[in-house]
Amino acid sequence: MKGVFEISGASRYDDLIAERYHFPRIYLRAAQACIGDWIIYRETGSGGGRKAYVAAGHVDRIDADPAAPGLYYARISQFVEFDRPVAYRDATGRFAEQMLRDLSNPAEAGRALRGRSVRALSGSDFTAIVSDGLTDTLSERLAIRLELDAAHLDPMTQALLHEPPSERRIEQILINKKIRSAAFRGHVLDAYDNRCAVTGLRMINGGGKAEAQAAHIWSVADGGPDEVQNGIALSATAHWLFDRHLISLDEQFGLLVSHNKVPSELSRLFPPSGMPIHLPTNPKFRPRPEYVARHRARFMGDLH
């Protein structure tokens, strides 16, 4: 069963939504019904939340919290952030979820959602919300920028992008590596304003494609998620060095360089020692310290 998991900026739970969703026993049965299927995260209005759907993920399993009886973790994989928040009620007043559309009095929506932080979602509503959330990624207008143009696509992905809307199509889109990479690329480059975080260079060709690339801090191959906070915009050369742990970041986001392995000609393009790299202006898009620590540990290990 597909579902909605609600999140809040003021939450007391141990959520890390790209990896886990923390919830009390009262929602266990509803969450268990979502195992093996997809959920959509919706931000509530508390704690500055946007009252909108913001991401999707696959529920792999549910584990009891060993440190807190009565609490559980839904383990999430295939996490995808939306290009933009999808309002739970559109400009015409139509709700995105059937249970809210069925209310005789729309003003009762807030009350109807109380105590339903984990709830079922129909396949058709799931399809509509994810389609709206990935509008930019799936737009032909941005295909060159996101490398979803014909020159970069395999026949299967190309056919998938041109299929009519359906629940099956959206599920396939969410697991398609090429489309996931495109979404990640767009989100990271937007966060960094298409600028390489290390060199500060910002170059965009006539087709709107940036020279900078979206690098994963914690690699997907090792279990890292496709979220902006696990990404950093880097030029091709800096990306190559970063993936091989020849450069990394300290705890203040200053650049660490393996000087005995990185040519001095390249080092001249780097920020001075102790100076932070170019970071997103919005703090919530900056690298997550836990992911940076993983990368730095590999860098330090490779130095010895």
C-alpha positions, 0 to 999 in steps of 0.5 A: 500500500502506498502512503503518506508520512508526515514530517515536521521541522519541530519533530522530536523524532529521530528522522533522517528522511532519506534513510529512516522515518521514526514513529510511535506504535500508534502508527505501526499497523499503517506503516507496516502496510507500506512495506515494499511500496512507496510513500510520499513525505508531507511537511506539516505547517509546524516548525515553519513547514510548507504544508506540502509534499516534498519527497518520495521513498521506498519502505524496505522494512520496519525495525523496533527502536532498540533505545526506545520501547514503543518507537519504530523506524521505517527504513527508506531507500530510493529517496527522491526529493521533489523539484519543488514542493507540491501543495496539499491543496491547489489554487482551485481549492482541490486537495491532493488526497482523496480522504481530504476531497471526501470531506463535506467541509474542507475547513475540517482538513486540519482536524481530519489529519490530526492523529494520521501522520502515517496514512494510506494514499491511493495509487492515482493520488500518488501518481499525480503528486509525484508527477507534479513534484518532478515537473522540472526533471521530466520537462523536455525544456530542461532535457539538455541541462539534466542530460535527459536529451536523446544524446544521453538516453538509452532506448528504455529510458527514452520510451519511459519518458514518453509513456502516458501517465500511470502508476507503473510509469511513475514507479519505474521513473523513481527507480530509473538510474538515469532519471534519478541522476538527472533529478539529483543533478538539477537539485544540486546545481540549483542549490549551488547556482551552477557554480563549482564549490571548489574553484568558484567557476560558473560556466553555462553553455548555450543549451543551458547546461552547466560545466559543473557536475553534481557529485555525491559525498557518500557514494550511491554505490556505498549506500548514499542517498540522492539528496541535496545534502549528500551532493556538492557541485564540482567541475569535472576535474574537481569531481574526479579528485573528490571521487578518488578522495584526493580532496575532501572537506574539514569540519568547517567545509574548508578544502583538504588536499592530498598535495603529494598526489594533486598537481600544484597547477590545480591547487592554484584554483583552490581556495586558500587553506582554512577558507571554506568552499563556495556553499549554498546560500540556503543552509538547509542545502549545505552538506550534511556533516555526517556525510562529509565525515564519511568522505573525510575518513576515506581521505585521511585513510588514503593519506597513510 
